Amino acid sequence: MLLDIRHLTQYHYAAPVRESVIELWVQPQKGGRQRLISFELEIDPSVQLFSYADAFGNAVYHFDVPQPHEHLAIQARSAVETDPADAFPVGLDLGEWDRLNSDFLRGDCFDYLHPHGFARSTPALEAFIQNHELHQARAHDPLSAARQVCETVYHALEYQHGITKADSPIDLALAAGQGVCQDFAHIMIAICRSWGIPARYVSGYLFTDRSEGDRSDPDATHAWVEVFLPSLRWVGFDPTNNVMAGERHVVVAVGRDYSDMPPSRGVYKGDADSALTVAVSVRQARHATAEAEFMRTARPAFSGPIRRRSPHELSQQMQQQQQ
């Protein structure tokens, strides 16, 4: 499947700010079942762009806008060709649990076996496991157990924007019974890790198909989970839509949780309030969204006095790109 992806991020400031420093995780990965045909970044105002690979092998771009500015626009354009996922068996032998316990694997997957950030066990999560009798899944093989976790999260939680935020703990989604893909991914990761199954957060894009039962937002980035099974390597699960990750999923970055690779992160110097708008389009190549339509985003209105914010507050505000 050939996909055309547009991702527009705009920062608006109520008054000129003196400088912005930004990091980006927006380039789709190369290799595996996806091929990166092309990738372009357009930034206004013009900047000198730098890149590096982070600790998890993700491509990261960063730049500095040193001159005063009231607006910052970042548009990423990608063309990606994906292949269908491999056909996985119905289950594995119970010896897979023993293979997961090998010292070599536990050392190699250390980052994906331990609690981190949003993906951690809590009393609310333990109650969720008990209420849905998920502990019984451990009597099956790890692949079947992961499938059951994915299905349970899907049926137990309603997809709904506005209940949680980008920095919300999983307890908020569990208490409300609602959330978005970021919350579902963190919940599944925390359960799998507590059972000794390495699990990582995947940030990317989904070509949404309502006929397939997708309930996630087609105009936003997407998040799902990959678990490591020695017999199969990394296997993707999408608990938001209760499907295995396939050719409609495009991987951008992986990490321990959302905080490792938000689509953009940064700070600015200045006394002005700021507002963030994001537009995402994922289409099959022959149905790519027209440029004029994609670029049509509203400019936010500011009210109230201009005030100074702490660097910590500014950094958090610029991460409000919930998946």
SESE-843283 format. One record per residue (C-alpha): x, y, z; residue in three letters. Coordinates in steps of 0.001 Angstrom, whole numbers, plus 500000, padded with zeros to 6 digits. Example, Ala and Ser with C-alpha at 12.3 -4.5 7.8 and 13.67 -1.06 7.14 Angstrom:
REM SESE-843283
512300495500507800ala;513670498940507140ser;
END
This chain:
REM SESE-843283
500000500000500000met;501404503388498955leu;500490506129501431leu;500831509901501195asp;501212511508504632ile;501050515200505532arg;501656516413509083his;501336520133509767leu;502248521604513157thr;501753525317513805gln;502736527367516833tyr;501099530784517168his;502318533387519642tyr;500271536302521005ala;503311538551520602ala;506771538110519065pro;509022535653520898val;512789535915520739arg;513783532314520063glu;512374528789519659ser;514230525483519958val;512369522424518641ile;512903518661518299glu;510821516575515887leu;509948512868515656trp;508033512869512346val;510078510861509838gln;508693507366509158pro;511152504572509764gln;512935502701507003lys;513103498932506821gly;510960496057507958gly;507630495974506162arg;507699499657505203gln;509799501581502699arg;510303505321502941leu;509951506573499372ile;510377510266500181ser;510440512634503135phe;510483516434503215glu;510385519000505978leu;509298522589505345glu;509739525070508177ile;508645528694508274asp;510581530812509259pro;513520529228507452ser;515992527461509707val;519132525359509577gln;518050521791510219leu;520078519146512074phe;519382515480512750ser;520536512586514901tyr;519408509089515909ala;518151508838519473asp;518788505982521926ala;515998503912520347phe;517172504380516758gly;514538506957515834asn;515319509803513435ala;515175513126515295val;515344516558513656tyr;516111519695515632his;516472523367514893phe;516657526816516421asp;514732529921515335val;516991532679516712pro;515129535713515370gln;511861537212516724pro;508743535519515321his;504997535268515989glu;504344532071514061his;506169528793513468leu;504917526270510896ala;506371522785510426ile;505111520613507595gln;506328517035507146ala;505513515221503904arg;506134511517503508ser;505480508847500920ala;505613505365502416val;505025501954500860glu;503910499265503290thr;503516495499503047asp;500871493405504807pro;501962492026508157ala;503114488427508334asp;500456485856509153ala;500935484970512804phe;500006481624514320pro;496954481268516529val;499265480621519452gly;502716479515520540leu;503877476728522816asp;504006477438526539leu;507798477179526367gly;507750480759525047glu;507406481931528665trp;510704480203529477asp;512349481777526443arg;511167485190527663leu;512946484569530950asn;516394484124529402ser;519053486420530842asp;520148487487527370phe;516659488570526319leu;515974490364529595arg;519192492299529192gly;518583493102525537asp;515004494271526216cys;515707495902529577phe;514093499240528653asp;510871497523527570tyr;510479495320530640leu;510428497919533392his;507934500643534368pro;508596504039532878his;506672507303532813gly;503034506667531954phe;503459502908531427ala;503533501591534975arg;501428499388537201ser;499063501111539641thr;496384499905542070pro;493783500988539490ala;495473498860536831leu;495635495861539168glu;491909496288539822ala;491295496442536058phe;493181493158535604ile;491189491500538382gln;487810492837537249asn;488346491548533721his;489974488281534880glu;493011489002532776leu;495209487037535148his;493760483916533514gln;495456484899530245ala;498801483947531742arg;497732480315531611ala;498024480580527828his;501080481282525686asp;502437484880525530pro;501028485563522043leu;497527484507523078ser;497889486465526329ala;498839489641524455ala;495886489161522089arg;493556488879525063gln;494952492043526649val;494487493933523374cys;490897492715523023glu;490051493459526654thr;491380497021526530val;489416497607523328tyr;486111496419524765his;486579497899528247ala;487457501464527178leu;485559503813524907glu;487495505966522442tyr;486770509567523396gln;488753512803523076his;488802515355525863gly;488831512931528794ile;492604512713529161thr;495552514905528212lys;498980514140526793ala;500456513997530303asp;497587512118531998ser;498373508947533996pro;496599505745532983ile;494441505910536120asp;492402508734534594leu;491413506674531544ala;490767503604533703leu;488496505564536054ala;486553507190533216ala;486421504083531045gly;487372506382528178gln;490489507698526521gly;492471507801523296val;495047505555521668cys;497878506928523802gln;496042505785526949asp;495163502365525527phe;498771501781524483ala;500145502725527906his;497654500421529660ile;498504497437527456met;502240498085527805ile;502021498222531603ala;500117494908531746ile;502477493085529378cys;505586494314531182arg;504164493217534533ser;503932489700533072trp;507514489716531795gly;506628490394528142ile;508784493183526632pro;506492495879525256ala;507207499207523595arg;505213502271522582tyr;504902502923518845val;504151506379517475ser;503094506767513874gly;500186507089511484tyr;497173504976510580leu;495330504927507285phe;491892504830508895thr;489224502606507364asp;485795502844509000arg;484670499748507086ser;487285497807509077glu;485796499082512345gly;488491501670513108asp;487409504096515814arg;490563506227516092ser;490738509801514789asp;491797509844511110pro;493168513394511424asp;495731512752514167ala;498863510773514785thr;498337507251516107his;499857505031518785ala;499935501290519326trp;502037498584520991val;504709496117519951glu;505553493123522126val;508686491048521749phe;508296487300521464leu;511484485274520855pro;509812483060518256ser;508309485937516273leu;510367489028517185arg;508366492279517451trp;504609491871516991val;502306494891516730gly;498934495204518495phe;496531498131518146asp;494281498096521251pro;492402501197520059thr;490996499291517087asn;491503495690518275asn;493655494691515308val;497177493515514686met;499388496223513218ala;499396495816509454gly;499919497600506177glu;497730500532507224arg;500064501297510161his;503144503457509514val;505845503410512205val;507576506713512970val;509252506064516319ala;509421503591519197val;510207504078522864gly;509306503227526431arg;506237505492526418asp;504884508647524768tyr;507347510937526555ser;510301509361524712asp;509183510642521309met;506325513151521086pro;505872514408517508pro;507423517730518560ser;508962519114521721arg;510642522385522543gly;510808525685524375val;510754529361523487tyr;511955532619525006lys;509405535353525451gly;506502536751527446asp;503737535706525021ala;501094533037525345asp;501237530348522666ser;498739528059520952ala;499293524862519005leu;497334523537516018thr;497963520207514292val;496598518761511047ala;497319515237509823val;496339513614506526ser;496993509975505604val;495740508944502169arg;496457506338499571gln;498738507964497018ala;496127508225494296arg;493846510080496701his;496372512513498198ala;494827515573499840thr;495139518783497848ala;497627521275499209glu;495139524107499620ala;492702521946501589glu;495356520523503872phe;496801523903504741met;493441525312505838arg;493778525569509632thr;492295528119511966ala;494415530772513580arg;493634530857517320pro;492502534004519111ala;494304535137522254phe;492659536891525163ser;493810538230528484gly;497105539836529470pro;500425538582528214ile;502325536805530980arg;505651535108531429arg;505752531333531752arg;508405529112533262ser;510534526959530930pro;508955523851532501his;505449525091531752glu;506394526015528199leu;507952522619527568ser;504829520854528809gln;502511523011526713gln;504434522209523558met;503932518495524175gln;500142518727524068gln;499906516589520926gln;497957513734522355gln;497858510585520271gln;
END
